[in-house]
Amino acid sequence: MNELFELNSANLKKGYLWFTGVLNFIFILFLTFFYSELSLKWIIIIFFGTSILAPIFILSIWSYEWFYNRRNVKRIYSKNPYNNLKQIGFNNRTKSIISINGMIDYTYFSKFNNWEIYFEISLSKPKMVTFSINGKIPDLKKAQNVFEKLKTEKIKIDEYGVFWEINTKKENLVTIDYIENKLNSMVKIAEKLNCEKTITSEYEKY
């Protein structure tokens, strides 16, 4: 609970004010046309709902999603081979937006030959994990042509870098050595494609 508010207090306050403002604006607009049809009692009840109940309900959903994602992270990290990721340097974490509503949590990453590789779990698809090198590829079309000539089983690229997705339910025979070799392959691909390296300026270490 402490980390939820530590990371998202500003976001939750902003969300509360935004929802309160929008709902109250709609309610006031409604009152300008139908004021005579509502008693003072119902005006107070509706105003209480738009100012307190509805925004808190929505922010509670945001908080539930945050805890749901945190639970999925712990579940994945308790499974083999992901419980051995610290052996290959995944003991760093940095703040990252995990949802379209702007909620923030920690993302784990390691460094391979001075390239940062992030390990993330999808909020919408909790059984999917992604290792990614975040960095812009200058000429994606040209890079695609080079990439197609490489032996890059399961590794993909887009304009934002190089990534490898794993379905932890289906691909349960992956080993930590296999992961390490694959991540080294990702680094070689990023170097081959002249990917512009992105470095995390602020991170915490366990």
VEXROPA-425372 format. One record per residue: residue in three letters; x negated, z negated, y negated of N, C-alpha, C in turn; residue number from 1. Coordinates in nm, 4 decimals. Example, Ala and Ser with C-alpha at 12.3 -4.5 7.8 and 13.67 -1.06 7.14 Angstrom:
VEXROPA-425372
('ALA'; (-1.3190; -0.7800; 0.5690); (-1.2300; -0.7800; 0.4500); (-1.3200; -0.7800; 0.3300); 1)
('SER'; (-1.2850; -0.7080; 0.2250); (-1.3670; -0.7140; 0.1060); (-1.2900; -0.7870; -0.0030); 2)
END
This chain:
VEXROPA-425372
('MET'; (-0.0830; 0.0000; 0.1210); (0.0000; 0.0000; 0.0000); (-0.0863; 0.0000; -0.1258); 1)
('ASN'; (-0.1981; -0.0781; -0.1215); (-0.2856; -0.0847; -0.2382); (-0.3425; 0.0521; -0.2742); 2)
('GLU'; (-0.3866; 0.1271; -0.1714); (-0.4453; 0.2583; -0.1990); (-0.3404; 0.3579; -0.2455); 3)
('LEU'; (-0.2182; 0.3439; -0.1987); (-0.1109; 0.4314; -0.2472); (-0.1006; 0.4220; -0.3987); 4)
('PHE'; (-0.0943; 0.3003; -0.4517); (-0.0802; 0.2819; -0.5963); (-0.2119; 0.3045; -0.6697); 5)
('GLU'; (-0.3218; 0.2726; -0.6041); (-0.4525; 0.2943; -0.6670); (-0.4746; 0.4431; -0.6941); 6)
('LEU'; (-0.4347; 0.5275; -0.5986); (-0.4563; 0.6715; -0.6113); (-0.3442; 0.7426; -0.6845); 7)
('ASN'; (-0.2233; 0.6868; -0.6804); (-0.1064; 0.7623; -0.7269); (-0.0231; 0.6933; -0.8341); 8)
('SER'; (-0.0742; 0.5857; -0.8947); (0.0057; 0.5143; -0.9946); (0.0444; 0.6057; -1.1111); 9)
('ALA'; (-0.0516; 0.6839; -1.1595); (-0.0223; 0.7746; -1.2714); (0.0777; 0.8816; -1.2293); 10)
('ASN'; (0.0617; 0.9341; -1.1092); (0.1510; 1.0379; -1.0584); (0.2921; 0.9854; -1.0380); 11)
('LEU'; (0.3042; 0.8623; -0.9855); (0.4359; 0.8020; -0.9628); (0.5056; 0.7716; -1.0954); 12)
('LYS'; (0.4298; 0.7222; -1.1932); (0.4883; 0.6950; -1.3252); (0.5365; 0.8238; -1.3906); 13)
('LYS'; (0.4533; 0.9275; -1.3818); (0.4895; 1.0570; -1.4388); (0.6138; 1.1126; -1.3702); 14)
('GLY'; (0.6190; 1.1000; -1.2375); (0.7348; 1.1479; -1.1628); (0.8605; 1.0721; -1.1993); 15)
('TYR'; (0.8476; 0.9391; -1.2145); (0.9635; 0.8573; -1.2512); (1.0172; 0.8985; -1.3877); 16)
('LEU'; (0.9281; 0.9118; -1.4850); (0.9716; 0.9493; -1.6202); (1.0320; 1.0893; -1.6224); 17)
('TRP'; (0.9740; 1.1804; -1.5451); (1.0238; 1.3178; -1.5420); (1.1638; 1.3233; -1.4818); 18)
('PHE'; (1.1829; 1.2595; -1.3672); (1.3142; 1.2611; -1.3023); (1.4184; 1.1882; -1.3868); 19)
('THR'; (1.3789; 1.0757; -1.4456); (1.4716; 1.0018; -1.5315); (1.5137; 1.0865; -1.6501); 20)
('GLY'; (1.4171; 1.1526; -1.7126); (1.4467; 1.2366; -1.8285); (1.5396; 1.3517; -1.7946); 21)
('VAL'; (1.5107; 1.4206; -1.6846); (1.5932; 1.5357; -1.6455); (1.7348; 1.4919; -1.6089); 22)
('LEU'; (1.7471; 1.3872; -1.5274); (1.8795; 1.3420; -1.4831); (1.9622; 1.2884; -1.5993); 23)
('ASN'; (1.8975; 1.2147; -1.6887); (1.9710; 1.1618; -1.8042); (2.0091; 1.2726; -1.9021); 24)
('PHE'; (1.9244; 1.3730; -1.9163); (1.9589; 1.4874; -2.0010); (2.0836; 1.5581; -1.9470); 25)
('ILE'; (2.0870; 1.5784; -1.8156); (2.2037; 1.6423; -1.7535); (2.3279; 1.5569; -1.7718); 26)
('PHE'; (2.3104; 1.4244; -1.7567); (2.4247; 1.3341; -1.7711); (2.4764; 1.3323; -1.9151); 27)
('ILE'; (2.3853; 1.3280; -2.0126); (2.4251; 1.3289; -2.1543); (2.4948; 1.4604; -2.1885); 28)
('LEU'; (2.4425; 1.5697; -2.1356); (2.5050; 1.7001; -2.1561); (2.6467; 1.7017; -2.0988); 29)
('PHE'; (2.6609; 1.6382; -1.9827); (2.7930; 1.6273; -1.9193); (2.8879; 1.5449; -2.0069); 30)
('LEU'; (2.8343; 1.4364; -2.0655); (2.9181; 1.3481; -2.1471); (2.9693; 1.4168; -2.2737); 31)
('THR'; (2.8906; 1.5087; -2.3282); (2.9334; 1.5768; -2.4500); (3.0627; 1.6573; -2.4296); 32)
('PHE'; (3.0889; 1.6935; -2.3058); (3.2097; 1.7711; -2.2761); (3.3199; 1.6885; -2.2107); 33)
('PHE'; (3.2807; 1.5831; -2.1377); (3.3798; 1.5099; -2.0586); (3.3792; 1.3595; -2.0870); 34)
('TYR'; (3.3332; 1.3212; -2.2054); (3.3235; 1.1790; -2.2383); (3.4583; 1.1090; -2.2264); 35)
('SER'; (3.5628; 1.1728; -2.2720); (3.6958; 1.1102; -2.2736); (3.7514; 1.0878; -2.1336); 36)
('GLU'; (3.6969; 1.1554; -2.0349); (3.7498; 1.1439; -1.8990); (3.6815; 1.0345; -1.8175); 37)
('LEU'; (3.5776; 0.9704; -1.8738); (3.5074; 0.8647; -1.8027); (3.5245; 0.7315; -1.8735); 38)
('SER'; (3.5463; 0.6280; -1.7951); (3.5541; 0.4935; -1.8523); (3.4134; 0.4418; -1.8778); 39)
('LEU'; (3.4013; 0.3380; -1.9601); (3.2714; 0.2788; -1.9905); (3.2039; 0.2280; -1.8633); 40)
('LYS'; (3.2846; 0.1759; -1.7707); (3.2322; 0.1250; -1.6443); (3.1579; 0.2345; -1.5678); 41)
('TRP'; (3.2204; 0.3529; -1.5576); (3.1585; 0.4624; -1.4830); (3.0381; 0.5210; -1.5568); 42)
('ILE'; (3.0427; 0.5190; -1.6905); (2.9267; 0.5655; -1.7680); (2.8053; 0.4777; -1.7386); 43)
('ILE'; (2.8280; 0.3449; -1.7346); (2.7189; 0.2507; -1.7056); (2.6672; 0.2695; -1.5636); 44)
('ILE'; (2.7607; 0.2862; -1.4681); (2.7213; 0.3031; -1.3275); (2.6382; 0.4301; -1.3091); 45)
('ILE'; (2.6847; 0.5406; -1.3674); (2.6129; 0.6676; -1.3532); (2.4775; 0.6618; -1.4239); 46)
('PHE'; (2.4750; 0.5994; -1.5430); (2.3493; 0.5876; -1.6158); (2.2485; 0.5034; -1.5369); 47)
('PHE'; (2.2975; 0.3987; -1.4698); (2.2109; 0.3158; -1.3851); (2.1559; 0.3985; -1.2687); 48)
('GLY'; (2.2414; 0.4843; -1.2132); (2.1990; 0.5690; -1.1022); (2.0946; 0.6712; -1.1437); 49)
('THR'; (2.1141; 0.7355; -1.2596); (2.0198; 0.8389; -1.3054); (1.8902; 0.7782; -1.3580); 50)
('SER'; (1.8953; 0.6541; -1.4050); (1.7774; 0.5908; -1.4633); (1.6962; 0.5103; -1.3623); 51)
('ILE'; (1.7631; 0.4569; -1.2599); (1.6962; 0.3679; -1.1653); (1.7039; 0.4181; -1.0212); 52)
('LEU'; (1.8244; 0.4282; -0.9692); (1.8411; 0.4528; -0.8258); (1.7878; 0.5884; -0.7804); 53)
('ALA'; (1.8308; 0.6961; -0.8477); (1.7911; 0.8304; -0.8042); (1.6397; 0.8523; -0.8147); 54)
('PRO'; (1.5762; 0.8186; -0.9303); (1.4298; 0.8371; -0.9378); (1.3539; 0.7548; -0.8342); 55)
('ILE'; (1.3969; 0.6291; -0.8135); (1.3287; 0.5450; -0.7149); (1.3467; 0.6008; -0.5741); 56)
('PHE'; (1.4644; 0.6553; -0.5446); (1.4888; 0.7167; -0.4141); (1.3935; 0.8341; -0.3913); 57)
('ILE'; (1.3781; 0.9186; -0.4920); (1.2909; 1.0356; -0.4799); (1.1449; 0.9922; -0.4647); 58)
('LEU'; (1.1022; 0.8933; -0.5435); (0.9642; 0.8460; -0.5337); (0.9392; 0.7748; -0.4012); 59)
('SER'; (1.0437; 0.7165; -0.3443); (1.0317; 0.6543; -0.2121); (1.0046; 0.7604; -0.1062); 60)
('ILE'; (1.0666; 0.8772; -0.1216); (1.0406; 0.9887; -0.0296); (0.8963; 1.0351; -0.0430); 61)
('TRP'; (0.8483; 1.0465; -0.1665); (0.7074; 1.0825; -0.1889); (0.6144; 0.9823; -0.1203); 62)
('SER'; (0.6449; 0.8535; -0.1368); (0.5606; 0.7484; -0.0783); (0.5659; 0.7535; 0.0741); 63)
('TYR'; (0.6845; 0.7818; 0.1281); (0.6978; 0.7934; 0.2741); (0.6119; 0.9075; 0.3259); 64)
('GLU'; (0.6127; 1.0213; 0.2552); (0.5293; 1.1350; 0.2966); (0.3820; 1.0975; 0.2940); 65)
('TRP'; (0.3420; 1.0190; 0.1933); (0.2025; 0.9766; 0.1825); (0.1638; 0.8912; 0.3030); 66)
('PHE'; (0.2479; 0.7937; 0.3367); (0.2198; 0.7073; 0.4516); (0.2267; 0.7865; 0.5829); 67)
('TYR'; (0.3157; 0.8845; 0.5899); (0.3276; 0.9693; 0.7074); (0.1988; 1.0489; 0.7278); 68)
('ASN'; (0.1458; 1.1024; 0.6183); (0.0193; 1.1756; 0.6266); (-0.0949; 1.0825; 0.6659); 69)
('ARG'; (-0.0983; 0.9625; 0.6071); (-0.2036; 0.8662; 0.6398); (-0.1967; 0.8274; 0.7879); 70)
('ARG'; (-0.0764; 0.8124; 0.8406); (-0.0593; 0.7797; 0.9827); (-0.1100; 0.8931; 1.0710); 71)
('ASN'; (-0.0829; 1.0177; 1.0296); (-0.1312; 1.1323; 1.1069); (-0.2837; 1.1399; 1.1069); 72)
('VAL'; (-0.3432; 1.1077; 0.9917); (-0.4898; 1.1069; 0.9831); (-0.5477; 1.0057; 1.0808); 73)
('LYS'; (-0.4908; 0.8856; 1.0822); (-0.5396; 0.7809; 1.1731); (-0.5184; 0.8209; 1.3188); 74)
('ARG'; (-0.4068; 0.8874; 1.3478); (-0.3784; 0.9300; 1.4845); (-0.4813; 1.0326; 1.5313); 75)
('ILE'; (-0.5101; 1.1305; 1.4453); (-0.6074; 1.2332; 1.4818); (-0.7470; 1.1724; 1.4979); 76)
('TYR'; (-0.7834; 1.0814; 1.4065); (-0.9162; 1.0221; 1.4109); (-0.9353; 0.9291; 1.5307); 77)
('SER'; (-0.8274; 0.8913; 1.5950); (-0.8387; 0.8054; 1.7126); (-0.8508; 0.8859; 1.8414); 78)
('LYS'; (-0.8321; 1.0188; 1.8313); (-0.8368; 1.1054; 1.9490); (-0.9758; 1.1662; 1.9663); 79)
('ASN'; (-1.0122; 1.1868; 2.0903); (-1.1364; 1.2568; 2.1205); (-1.1163; 1.4071; 2.0972); 80)
('PRO'; (-1.2069; 1.4795; 2.0328); (-1.3417; 1.4373; 1.9884); (-1.3473; 1.3928; 1.8434); 81)
('TYR'; (-1.2313; 1.3884; 1.7753); (-1.2309; 1.3615; 1.6310); (-1.2722; 1.2180; 1.5987); 82)
('ASN'; (-1.2637; 1.1296; 1.6998); (-1.3119; 0.9931; 1.6777); (-1.4645; 0.9866; 1.6748); 83)
('ASN'; (-1.5303; 1.1005; 1.7014); (-1.6767; 1.1067; 1.6948); (-1.7273; 1.1863; 1.5740); 84)
('LEU'; (-1.6388; 1.2185; 1.4811); (-1.6795; 1.3002; 1.3671); (-1.7854; 1.2325; 1.2803); 85)
('LYS'; (-1.7878; 1.0996; 1.2811); (-1.8900; 1.0302; 1.2022); (-2.0304; 1.0614; 1.2531); 86)
('GLN'; (-2.0403; 1.0986; 1.3804); (-2.1704; 1.1323; 1.4365); (-2.2306; 1.2560; 1.3695); 87)
('ILE'; (-2.1449; 1.3417; 1.3160); (-2.1957; 1.4623; 1.2495); (-2.1702; 1.4561; 1.0984); 88)
('GLY'; (-2.1652; 1.3333; 1.0472); (-2.1692; 1.3150; 0.9024); (-2.0378; 1.2998; 0.8295); 89)
('PHE'; (-1.9260; 1.2952; 0.9010); (-1.7975; 1.2832; 0.8312); (-1.7679; 1.1374; 0.7978); 90)
('ASN'; (-1.8549; 1.0792; 0.7164); (-1.8336; 0.9429; 0.6689); (-1.8174; 0.9392; 0.5176); 91)
('ASN'; (-1.7951; 1.0562; 0.4586); (-1.7689; 1.0661; 0.3153); (-1.6221; 1.0983; 0.2930); 92)
('ARG'; (-1.5708; 1.0605; 0.1803); (-1.4336; 1.0957; 0.1471); (-1.4210; 1.1195; -0.0024); 93)
('THR'; (-1.3319; 1.2100; -0.0383); (-1.3089; 1.2417; -0.1789); (-1.1591; 1.2530; -0.2034); 94)
('LYS'; (-1.1173; 1.2330; -0.3265); (-0.9750; 1.2395; -0.3595); (-0.9266; 1.3839; -0.3572); 95)
('SER'; (-0.8079; 1.4045; -0.3011); (-0.7553; 1.5393; -0.2890); (-0.6031; 1.5360; -0.2942); 96)
('ILE'; (-0.5437; 1.6382; -0.3553); (-0.3979; 1.6505; -0.3563); (-0.3533; 1.6949; -0.2180); 97)
('ILE'; (-0.2606; 1.6217; -0.1575); (-0.2192; 1.6508; -0.0203); (-0.0801; 1.7108; -0.0123); 98)
('SER'; (-0.0097; 1.7194; -0.1259); (0.1282; 1.7678; -0.1227); (0.1602; 1.8404; -0.2528); 99)
('ILE'; (0.2621; 1.9261; -0.2480); (0.3005; 2.0010; -0.3677); (0.3545; 1.9099; -0.4775); 100)
('ASN'; (0.3946; 1.7876; -0.4425); (0.4424; 1.6949; -0.5450); (0.3272; 1.6231; -0.6156); 101)
('GLY'; (0.2037; 1.6562; -0.5789); (0.0882; 1.6010; -0.6496); (0.0350; 1.4702; -0.5950); 102)
('MET'; (0.0888; 1.4206; -0.4845); (0.0396; 1.2953; -0.4274); (-0.1044; 1.3133; -0.3794); 103)
('ILE'; (-0.1837; 1.2094; -0.4012); (-0.3276; 1.2143; -0.3738); (-0.3645; 1.1191; -0.2608); 104)
('ASP'; (-0.4550; 1.1643; -0.1750); (-0.5141; 1.0769; -0.0743); (-0.6589; 1.1198; -0.0544); 105)
('TYR'; (-0.7286; 1.0494; 0.0315); (-0.8682; 1.0832; 0.0563); (-0.8792; 1.1937; 0.1609); 106)
('THR'; (-0.9714; 1.2865; 0.1380); (-1.0061; 1.3904; 0.2334); (-1.1489; 1.3659; 0.2802); 107)
('TYR'; (-1.1719; 1.3785; 0.4091); (-1.3031; 1.3521; 0.4660); (-1.3885; 1.4789; 0.4660); 108)
('PHE'; (-1.5196; 1.4623; 0.4451); (-1.6072; 1.5782; 0.4473); (-1.7472; 1.5391; 0.4914); 109)
('SER'; (-1.8218; 1.6402; 0.5329); (-1.9608; 1.6217; 0.5715); (-2.0433; 1.7309; 0.5054); 110)
('LYS'; (-2.1743; 1.7182; 0.5127); (-2.2637; 1.8194; 0.4559); (-2.3473; 1.8824; 0.5659); 111)
('PHE'; (-2.3408; 2.0138; 0.5718); (-2.4215; 2.0904; 0.6667); (-2.5101; 2.1850; 0.5851); 112)
('ASN'; (-2.6408; 2.1611; 0.5884); (-2.7349; 2.2444; 0.5123); (-2.6925; 2.2548; 0.3651); 113)
('ASN'; (-2.6526; 2.1390; 0.3082); (-2.6091; 2.1278; 0.1678); (-2.4762; 2.1971; 0.1374); 114)
('TRP'; (-2.4020; 2.2353; 0.2417); (-2.2669; 2.2886; 0.2241); (-2.1671; 2.1801; 0.2636); 115)
('GLU'; (-2.0699; 2.1563; 0.1787); (-1.9690; 2.0557; 0.2096); (-1.8568; 2.1188; 0.2925); 116)
('ILE'; (-1.8280; 2.0561; 0.4061); (-1.7199; 2.1023; 0.4929); (-1.6148; 1.9917; 0.5007); 117)
('TYR'; (-1.4931; 2.0265; 0.4639); (-1.3842; 1.9296; 0.4563); (-1.3018; 1.9303; 0.5839); 118)
('PHE'; (-1.2505; 1.8149; 0.6197); (-1.1647; 1.7997; 0.7371); (-1.0293; 1.7505; 0.6885); 119)
('GLU'; (-0.9270; 1.8349; 0.7033); (-0.7952; 1.8023; 0.6511); (-0.6879; 1.8202; 0.7571); 120)
('ILE'; (-0.5799; 1.7446; 0.7416); (-0.4659; 1.7508; 0.8326); (-0.3437; 1.7947; 0.7545); 121)
('SER'; (-0.2720; 1.8911; 0.8067); (-0.1567; 1.9474; 0.7370); (-0.0414; 1.8478; 0.7334); 122)
('LEU'; (0.0179; 1.8301; 0.6151); (0.1333; 1.7420; 0.6017); (0.2557; 1.8028; 0.6695); 123)
('SER'; (0.2731; 1.9337; 0.6563); (0.3894; 2.0011; 0.7154); (0.3712; 2.0294; 0.8641); 124)
('LYS'; (0.2420; 2.0422; 0.9074); (0.2132; 2.0665; 1.0497); (0.1089; 1.9645; 1.0950); 125)
('PRO'; (0.1525; 1.8418; 1.1257); (0.0589; 1.7316; 1.1517); (-0.0302; 1.7486; 1.2733); 126)
('LYS'; (-0.0004; 1.8440; 1.3597); (-0.0869; 1.8679; 1.4755); (-0.1972; 1.9698; 1.4436); 127)
('MET'; (-0.1922; 2.0270; 1.3236); (-0.2929; 2.1241; 1.2814); (-0.3988; 2.0554; 1.1945); 128)
('VAL'; (-0.5249; 2.0756; 1.2293); (-0.6345; 2.0264; 1.1463); (-0.7175; 2.1459; 1.1010); 129)
('THR'; (-0.7814; 2.1300; 0.9870); (-0.8594; 2.2405; 0.9301); (-0.9954; 2.1919; 0.8827); 130)
('PHE'; (-1.0990; 2.2614; 0.9257); (-1.2320; 2.2447; 0.8688); (-1.2509; 2.3591; 0.7691); 131)
('SER'; (-1.2918; 2.3276; 0.6482); (-1.3013; 2.4339; 0.5474); (-1.4213; 2.4155; 0.4558); 132)
('ILE'; (-1.4788; 2.5285; 0.4170); (-1.5798; 2.5342; 0.3111); (-1.5090; 2.5896; 0.1892); 133)
('ASN'; (-1.4965; 2.5078; 0.0873); (-1.4261; 2.5498; -0.0330); (-1.5234; 2.6162; -0.1307); 134)
('GLY'; (-1.4967; 2.7416; -0.1608); (-1.5818; 2.8147; -0.2537); (-1.5307; 2.9559; -0.2707); 135)
('LYS'; (-1.5419; 3.0070; -0.3876); (-1.4902; 3.1412; -0.4150); (-1.5819; 3.2478; -0.3552); 136)
('ILE'; (-1.5194; 3.3454; -0.2901); (-1.5923; 3.4614; -0.2397); (-1.5810; 3.5709; -0.3451); 137)
('PRO'; (-1.6919; 3.6119; -0.4072); (-1.6877; 3.7025; -0.5235); (-1.6115; 3.8330; -0.5005); 138)
('ASP'; (-1.6419; 3.9016; -0.3930); (-1.5773; 4.0304; -0.3648); (-1.5131; 4.0202; -0.2270); 139)
('LEU'; (-1.3861; 3.9794; -0.2244); (-1.3199; 3.9517; -0.0975); (-1.3078; 4.0767; -0.0109); 140)
('LYS'; (-1.2771; 4.1913; -0.0729); (-1.2599; 4.3150; 0.0036); (-1.3907; 4.3532; 0.0736); 141)
('LYS'; (-1.5000; 4.3453; 0.0013); (-1.6302; 4.3757; 0.0594); (-1.6662; 4.2722; 0.1655); 142)
('ALA'; (-1.6337; 4.1458; 0.1365); (-1.6625; 4.0376; 0.2304); (-1.5856; 4.0557; 0.3608); 143)
('GLN'; (-1.4611; 4.1042; 0.3512); (-1.3811; 4.1280; 0.4717); (-1.4481; 4.2307; 0.5612); 144)
('ASN'; (-1.5051; 4.3332; 0.5028); (-1.5729; 4.4374; 0.5809); (-1.6941; 4.3804; 0.6542); 145)
('VAL'; (-1.7699; 4.2952; 0.5848); (-1.8863; 4.2315; 0.6469); (-1.8409; 4.1332; 0.7538); 146)
('PHE'; (-1.7356; 4.0570; 0.7219); (-1.6848; 3.9534; 0.8117); (-1.6364; 4.0119; 0.9440); 147)
('GLU'; (-1.5726; 4.1276; 0.9391); (-1.5187; 4.1898; 1.0600); (-1.6280; 4.2311; 1.1581); 148)
('LYS'; (-1.7506; 4.2475; 1.1100); (-1.8615; 4.2881; 1.1959); (-1.9314; 4.1679; 1.2606); 149)
('LEU'; (-1.8940; 4.0472; 1.2164); (-1.9562; 3.9261; 1.2697); (-1.8765; 3.8726; 1.3889); 150)
('LYS'; (-1.9433; 3.7966; 1.4738); (-1.8732; 3.7306; 1.5844); (-1.8179; 3.5983; 1.5319); 151)
('THR'; (-1.6912; 3.5987; 1.4960); (-1.6332; 3.4837; 1.4248); (-1.5041; 3.4374; 1.4913); 152)
('GLU'; (-1.5108; 3.4088; 1.6182); (-1.3917; 3.3664; 1.6905); (-1.3282; 3.2431; 1.6255); 153)
('LYS'; (-1.2023; 3.2556; 1.5880); (-1.1184; 3.1488; 1.5314); (-1.1518; 3.1137; 1.3865); 154)
('ILE'; (-1.2646; 3.1568; 1.3345); (-1.2985; 3.1309; 1.1951); (-1.2353; 3.2397; 1.1084); 155)
('LYS'; (-1.1840; 3.1996; 0.9918); (-1.1179; 3.2939; 0.9018); (-1.1733; 3.2771; 0.7609); 156)
('ILE'; (-1.1453; 3.3750; 0.6767); (-1.1854; 3.3654; 0.5363); (-1.0681; 3.4058; 0.4474); 157)
('ASP'; (-1.0724; 3.3569; 0.3246); (-0.9823; 3.4049; 0.2202); (-1.0575; 3.3924; 0.0883); 158)
('GLU'; (-0.9908; 3.4148; -0.0219); (-1.0607; 3.4121; -0.1505); (-1.1134; 3.2742; -0.1875); 159)
('TYR'; (-1.0644; 3.1702; -0.1176); (-1.1058; 3.0335; -0.1499); (-1.2149; 2.9801; -0.0585); 160)
('GLY'; (-1.2623; 3.0612; 0.0377); (-1.3711; 3.0152; 0.1215); (-1.3541; 3.0490; 0.2683); 161)
('VAL'; (-1.4181; 2.9666; 0.3514); (-1.4206; 2.9868; 0.4965); (-1.3505; 2.8687; 0.5629); 162)
('PHE'; (-1.2677; 2.8952; 0.6638); (-1.1970; 2.7853; 0.7277); (-1.1734; 2.8106; 0.8765); 163)
('TRP'; (-1.1475; 2.7014; 0.9458); (-1.1240; 2.7041; 1.0911); (-1.0090; 2.6085; 1.1207); 164)
('GLU'; (-0.9000; 2.6611; 1.1706); (-0.7827; 2.5809; 1.2041); (-0.7792; 2.5508; 1.3535); 165)
('ILE'; (-0.7399; 2.4287; 1.3869); (-0.7301; 2.3876; 1.5270); (-0.5926; 2.3268; 1.5511); 166)
('ASN'; (-0.5255; 2.3731; 1.6534); (-0.4016; 2.3108; 1.6983); (-0.4403; 2.2025; 1.7987); 167)
('THR'; (-0.4346; 2.0765; 1.7567); (-0.4847; 1.9670; 1.8404); (-0.4004; 1.9455; 1.9653); 168)
('LYS'; (-0.2808; 1.9993; 1.9676); (-0.1958; 1.9856; 2.0852); (-0.2363; 2.0865; 2.1927); 169)
('LYS'; (-0.2716; 2.2081; 2.1499); (-0.3043; 2.3140; 2.2443); (-0.4531; 2.3195; 2.2780); 170)
('GLU'; (-0.5374; 2.2905; 2.1775); (-0.6821; 2.3010; 2.1966); (-0.7414; 2.1622; 2.2160); 171)
('ASN'; (-0.7068; 2.0998; 2.3277); (-0.7491; 1.9618; 2.3504); (-0.8794; 1.9509; 2.4295); 172)
('LEU'; (-0.9462; 2.0643; 2.4523); (-1.0733; 2.0625; 2.5256); (-1.1927; 2.0796; 2.4328); 173)
('VAL'; (-1.1673; 2.0788; 2.3023); (-1.2760; 2.0912; 2.2045); (-1.3641; 1.9667; 2.2110); 174)
('THR'; (-1.4961; 1.9862; 2.2085); (-1.5899; 1.8739; 2.2112); (-1.6584; 1.8601; 2.0759); 175)
('ILE'; (-1.7227; 1.7471; 2.0534); (-1.7894; 1.7247; 1.9258); (-1.9080; 1.8204; 1.9102); 176)
('ASP'; (-1.9745; 1.8539; 2.0198); (-2.0847; 1.9509; 2.0125); (-2.0327; 2.0895; 1.9759); 177)
('TYR'; (-1.9188; 2.1245; 2.0324); (-1.8576; 2.2533; 2.0007); (-1.8205; 2.2592; 1.8527); 178)
('ILE'; (-1.7638; 2.1486; 1.8014); (-1.7271; 2.1423; 1.6594); (-1.8512; 2.1581; 1.5722); 179)
('GLU'; (-1.9580; 2.0873; 1.6058); (-2.0808; 2.0949; 1.5256); (-2.1356; 2.2370; 1.5232); 180)
('ASN'; (-2.1382; 2.3031; 1.6384); (-2.1869; 2.4407; 1.6446); (-2.0984; 2.5341; 1.5627); 181)
('LYS'; (-1.9683; 2.5100; 1.5679); (-1.8751; 2.5949; 1.4943); (-1.8930; 2.5765; 1.3435); 182)
('LEU'; (-1.9163; 2.4539; 1.3025); (-1.9353; 2.4272; 1.1595); (-2.0651; 2.4887; 1.1081); 183)
('ASN'; (-2.1673; 2.4870; 1.1903); (-2.2915; 2.5548; 1.1522); (-2.2695; 2.7056; 1.1401); 184)
('SER'; (-2.1833; 2.7598; 1.2265); (-2.1487; 2.9020; 1.2172); (-2.0749; 2.9310; 1.0875); 185)
('MET'; (-1.9884; 2.8391; 1.0455); (-1.9154; 2.8562; 0.9200); (-2.0114; 2.8619; 0.8017); 186)
('VAL'; (-2.1131; 2.7768; 0.8042); (-2.2122; 2.7752; 0.6963); (-2.2864; 2.9086; 0.6902); 187)
('LYS'; (-2.3250; 2.9604; 0.8063); (-2.3956; 3.0886; 0.8104); (-2.3081; 3.2017; 0.7563); 188)
('ILE'; (-2.1794; 3.1959; 0.7889); (-2.0866; 3.2972; 0.7387); (-2.0737; 3.2873; 0.5872); 189)
('ALA'; (-2.0590; 3.1628; 0.5357); (-2.0479; 3.1426; 0.3911); (-2.1710; 3.1955; 0.3186); 190)
('GLU'; (-2.2883; 3.1727; 0.3763); (-2.4124; 3.2229; 0.3156); (-2.4173; 3.3752; 0.3224); 191)
('LYS'; (-2.3752; 3.4319; 0.4348); (-2.3766; 3.5763; 0.4528); (-2.2833; 3.6456; 0.3534); 192)
('LEU'; (-2.1716; 3.5796; 0.3211); (-2.0716; 3.6393; 0.2321); (-2.0942; 3.6018; 0.0855); 193)
('ASN'; (-2.2065; 3.5331; 0.0571); (-2.2386; 3.4907; -0.0801); (-2.1279; 3.4047; -0.1410); 194)
('CYS'; (-2.0720; 3.3187; -0.0605); (-1.9664; 3.2287; -0.1083); (-2.0239; 3.1347; -0.2145); 195)
('GLU'; (-1.9532; 3.1208; -0.3241); (-1.9982; 3.0330; -0.4329); (-1.9698; 2.8884; -0.3956); 196)
('LYS'; (-2.0763; 2.8130; -0.3769); (-2.0674; 2.6764; -0.3255); (-1.9919; 2.5835; -0.4217); 197)
('THR'; (-1.9007; 2.5027; -0.3659); (-1.8295; 2.4010; -0.4431); (-1.8814; 2.2646; -0.4018); 198)
('ILE'; (-1.9280; 2.1877; -0.4987); (-1.9850; 2.0568; -0.4696); (-1.8941; 1.9475; -0.5240); 199)
('THR'; (-1.8688; 1.8476; -0.4419); (-1.7876; 1.7342; -0.4848); (-1.8706; 1.6441; -0.5751); 200)
('SER'; (-1.8220; 1.6219; -0.6957); (-1.8974; 1.5413; -0.7923); (-1.8715; 1.3922; -0.7743); 201)
('GLU'; (-1.7553; 1.3585; -0.7176); (-1.7222; 1.2162; -0.7010); (-1.6748; 1.1942; -0.5588); 202)
('TYR'; (-1.7396; 1.1042; -0.4877); (-1.6932; 1.0736; -0.3530); (-1.7314; 0.9308; -0.3168); 203)
('GLU'; (-1.6628; 0.8780; -0.2161); (-1.6896; 0.7449; -0.1692); (-1.7443; 0.7534; -0.0277); 204)
('LYS'; (-1.8241; 0.6553; 0.0085); (-1.8842; 0.6533; 0.1416); (-1.8499; 0.5214; 0.2079); 205)
('TYR'; (-1.8095; 0.5283; 0.3346); (-1.7796; 0.4051; 0.4082); (-1.9082; 0.3300; 0.4381); 206)
END
